[in-house]
Amino acid sequence: MPKTKKLQRKIESKLEKLSKLLDKIAETQIINSDDPETWDSDALYNLVENLKEAQKLLEDQPIEGKYDEFSQPLYEEGLCSLVDEYQAEAKEEF
């Protein structure tokens, strides 16, 4: 199987997760700075957690307890790196 197909599956999976998080993030749009009745601390704390999760999907993350032969941490590629790699591979295939 071409490497771009494998990358495509990884990207699609992360994009699906990101899409769900973005839907949750959009729910906080009910908060209106001019209306104290809409100020909801639970919604804001949920927003913080969802934003952290979205950032983790986008950026490379160290894999806990896994290191290379030089004792450097191994990383799970984030969506940004996967898309960069996919585009580079696609250029090489053509």
N, C-alpha and C positions, 0 to 999 in steps of 0.2 A: 504494500500500500504506500502511495506517495506520502512524503512527510507533510505536504500541505493538507492532505485529508485528515491526518491525525491532529494537526494544529487546528484545523477547521472545527473538529468536534470539541476540542478543549475550549476554543473561543465561543462556540455556540452555547456550551454549558455555562460558562462564566457570564455571558451576555444574558442568558435567561435568569440567572440569579440576580444580576445587576438590575434587570428590568423589574423584578419583584420588589427589590429594595427601593427603587425609584418610585414605585407606586406607593409604598409606605411613606416615603419622604414627602411625596406630594400631598398626603393627607394632612400635613401640618399647615397647609395653605389656609386652613380655616382660621388660623390665628391672625387676628387683626390688631395692629398696634394701637389703633384708636378705640378699641372695644375691649375693656377689661373682662367682659363676660366670656370672651374667647380665649383668654390667657389660660393655658393648661400646662402645668409643670410636667405632668406625665407625658404629654405629647412632645414636649421639648426634650425630655430625657430619652424618649424613644427615638427622636430625631438624631440625637447625638450617637446613640448606638447604631442606628441604621447608616449614618454617615461613616462611622468607623468601619463597619462591615463593607460598605461600598469602596472605601479606600483600600481595604485589604484585597478586594477583588481586582482592583486596578493596578496595585503595586506589587512587586516581587516581595514575598514573605519568607523569612527564614523557617526552615523545617526544624521543629524542635527536636533536639537530640541527634540530629544527623549532620555529619561533618565529612569533608573530603580528606584525602591522605595528608594534607597540610594543616589539618585541624581548623579549616575555615568552614563556616556554616554553609550548608546546602540551602538553596532557595527554591521555592515553588514559584514558577513564573506567574506574574500578574497579567491581566488582560492587555495592558499597554505593551509589555514585552512580547506577548504572544502575537499580537497584531503586527508588531514590527517584524518579528521572525517570519510570520506568514507572508507578509509583503515581500520580504527579501527572498524567500523560497520561491514565491510565484514569479518573480522577475527572472530567477535563475532557470526556471522550467521553460520559459519562453525565450 
